[in-house]
């Protein structure tokens, strides 16, 4: 089992920045690919970003490419999502997830955090 706890969400104005963190405990963090997903009110959960166990391979949704950066610190068992140039359409609950292989598909991830809410005001 892997337990994931997100933090860092909040209210920010359009154009601002936030950094989300996801702390993992349980099985060795470096065994897992990590992903960030988000779900806006009334919408389906969507892929945001992911990286492999070493952080050398990263993937982004087109909607966040160039604005968001995923990174990880395996020594701290933590994955981050740096979000810059935030837009109102980035408003959502953001979830981190752990899986055996890096993927844009939520179904490939076995463990999920409880989510952290991000609200971007215009």
C-alpha positions as CSV (number, residue, x, y, z in Angstrom):
1,X,0.0,0.0,0.0
2,X,1.0,3.6,-0.7
3,X,-0.6,6.5,1.1
4,X,-0.6,9.8,-0.7
5,X,-1.4,13.2,0.9
6,X,-1.6,16.4,-1.3
7,X,-1.1,19.9,0.0
8,X,-0.6,23.4,-1.3
9,X,-3.9,24.1,-2.9
10,X,-5.7,27.4,-2.3
11,X,-7.2,30.5,-3.9
12,X,-5.0,32.5,-6.3
13,X,-5.6,35.2,-8.8
14,X,-5.3,34.6,-12.5
15,X,-1.7,34.8,-13.6
16,X,-0.4,33.7,-10.2
17,X,1.4,30.5,-9.1
18,X,1.0,27.7,-6.7
19,X,3.1,24.6,-5.9
20,X,1.3,21.5,-5.0
21,X,3.0,18.7,-3.0
22,X,2.2,15.1,-2.7
23,X,3.9,13.2,0.2
24,X,4.0,9.4,-0.1
25,X,4.4,6.8,2.6
26,X,4.3,3.0,2.6
27,X,6.1,1.2,-0.1
28,X,9.3,2.6,-1.6
29,X,8.4,5.8,-3.4
30,X,11.0,5.4,-6.0
31,X,9.3,2.2,-7.3
32,X,6.4,4.2,-8.7
33,X,5.5,6.5,-11.5
34,X,3.6,9.5,-10.3
35,X,0.8,11.4,-11.9
36,X,-1.3,14.5,-11.3
37,X,-4.9,14.6,-12.3
38,X,-7.6,17.2,-11.8
39,X,-11.4,17.2,-11.7
40,X,-13.4,20.4,-12.1
41,X,-17.0,20.6,-10.9
42,X,-19.3,18.7,-13.1
43,X,-16.5,17.4,-15.3
44,X,-14.6,14.2,-15.6
45,X,-11.2,13.7,-14.0
46,X,-8.4,14.6,-16.5
47,X,-4.7,14.0,-16.8
48,X,-2.4,16.9,-15.9
49,X,1.2,15.7,-15.7
50,X,3.2,12.6,-14.9
51,X,6.7,11.4,-14.5
52,X,8.5,8.1,-14.2
53,X,10.2,6.7,-11.2
54,X,13.4,8.7,-11.7
55,X,11.7,11.9,-13.0
56,X,13.7,11.7,-16.2
57,X,10.6,11.2,-18.4
58,X,7.7,13.7,-18.0
59,X,4.4,14.1,-19.7
60,X,1.9,17.0,-19.8
61,X,-1.6,17.7,-20.9
62,X,-1.6,20.2,-23.8
63,X,-3.6,22.6,-21.7
64,X,-0.8,22.9,-19.1
65,X,2.3,22.5,-21.2
66,X,4.7,25.3,-20.7
67,X,2.9,26.5,-17.5
68,X,3.1,23.5,-15.2
69,X,6.1,21.5,-14.1
70,X,6.1,18.1,-12.4
71,X,9.1,17.1,-10.4
72,X,9.9,14.6,-7.6
73,X,12.4,14.2,-4.8
74,X,12.7,10.5,-4.1
75,X,14.7,11.2,-1.0
76,X,11.8,13.1,0.5
77,X,9.1,10.7,-1.0
78,X,7.4,13.7,-2.5
79,X,6.2,14.8,-6.0
80,X,5.5,18.4,-6.8
81,X,3.4,20.3,-9.3
82,X,4.6,23.8,-9.9
83,X,1.8,25.7,-11.5
84,X,2.5,29.1,-13.1
85,X,0.4,31.5,-15.2
86,X,-2.7,30.1,-13.7
87,X,-6.0,30.5,-15.4
88,X,-9.6,30.3,-14.1
89,X,-10.0,27.1,-16.2
90,X,-7.4,25.5,-14.0
91,X,-9.8,25.6,-11.1
92,X,-10.3,22.0,-9.9
93,X,-9.5,19.5,-7.3
94,X,-6.0,18.2,-8.0
95,X,-5.1,14.6,-7.2
96,X,-1.8,12.8,-7.2
97,X,-1.6,9.2,-8.0
98,X,1.0,6.4,-8.0
99,X,1.3,3.6,-10.4
100,X,3.7,0.9,-11.8
101,X,4.1,2.6,-15.2
102,X,3.9,6.2,-16.2
103,X,0.7,6.9,-18.1
104,X,-1.9,9.6,-19.0
105,X,-4.6,7.1,-18.1
106,X,-6.1,7.3,-14.7
107,X,-6.9,3.6,-14.8
108,X,-3.1,2.8,-14.8
109,X,-2.7,4.3,-11.3
110,X,-3.3,2.1,-8.2
111,X,-3.1,4.7,-5.4
112,X,-4.7,8.1,-5.1
113,X,-4.6,10.9,-2.7
114,X,-7.6,12.7,-1.3
115,X,-7.1,15.8,-3.4
116,X,-6.4,19.4,-2.8
117,X,-8.5,22.2,-4.1
118,X,-7.2,24.9,-6.4
119,X,-9.3,28.0,-7.2
120,X,-8.2,30.6,-9.7
121,X,-10.1,33.8,-9.7
122,X,-10.4,36.1,-12.7
